[in-house]
Amino acid sequence: MVLENLTMLDKVILVLIILLLLKIMFDVNRIMKRKNRAAKQQQMAQQINQASQEHRLHQMEKENAVDADFMEEVTVIETVEMPAGSDQKD
């Protein structure tokens, strides 16, 4: 076997290299998980922001509709309460 021809120092170096490679693999795995988690959190934040904007837009549309209805009623009341020629009663 090849390991029989290696000195003790060579075997130790080989084991250290294997351990270093394992550590690198675990670190890369941990970094990728963290990156994926951050991407998911950012995506959720964007979805929440979009939903919030849509909700605000919907609320503004409702308020504008109420304001338009109110202004229409005010205009109707003004035209009913002020008939033509009513200011010349002397």
SVG drawing of the C-alpha trace seen along z (x, -y; Angstrom):
<svg xmlns="http://www.w3.org/2000/svg" viewBox="-88 -96 98 98">
<polyline fill="none" stroke="black" stroke-width="0.4" points="0.0,0.0 1.1,-3.6 0.7,-4.5 3.3,-2.0 6.0,-3.9 5.2,-7.2 7.1,-8.4 5.2,-9.4 5.6,-13.1 4.1,-12.5 1.1,-10.7 0.6,-13.5 0.7,-16.1 -1.7,-14.0 -4.2,-13.8 -3.8,-17.6 -4.6,-18.3 -7.7,-16.1 -8.8,-17.8 -8.2,-21.2 -10.3,-20.2 -13.1,-19.0 -13.1,-22.3 -13.2,-24.2 -16.1,-22.2 -18.1,-22.8 -17.3,-26.5 -18.5,-26.8 -21.6,-24.9 -22.2,-27.2 -21.6,-30.3 -24.0,-29.1 -26.7,-28.4 -26.3,-31.9 -26.4,-33.4 -29.6,-31.5 -31.2,-32.5 -30.3,-36.2 -31.7,-35.9 -35.0,-34.5 -35.2,-37.2 -34.7,-39.9 -37.3,-38.3 -39.8,-38.3 -39.0,-41.9 -39.6,-42.9 -43.0,-41.0 -44.0,-42.7 -43.0,-46.1 -44.9,-45.5 -48.0,-44.4 -47.7,-47.4 -47.5,-49.7 -50.5,-48.0 -52.4,-48.4 -51.5,-52.1 -52.6,-52.6 -55.9,-50.8 -56.5,-53.0 -55.7,-56.2 -58.1,-55.1 -60.8,-54.5 -60.2,-57.9 -60.2,-59.6 -63.5,-57.9 -65.0,-59.1 -63.7,-62.6 -65.2,-62.6 -68.5,-61.4 -68.5,-64.1 -67.6,-66.8 -70.4,-65.6 -72.8,-65.9 -71.5,-69.3 -71.9,-70.5 -75.5,-69.2 -76.4,-70.9 -74.9,-74.2 -76.9,-74.2 -80.1,-73.2 -79.7,-75.8 -78.8,-78.7 -81.5,-78.9 -81.1,-81.5 -82.3,-85.0 -82.6,-84.3 -80.1,-87.1 -82.5,-89.8 -85.3,-89.7 -85.4,-93.5"/>
</svg>
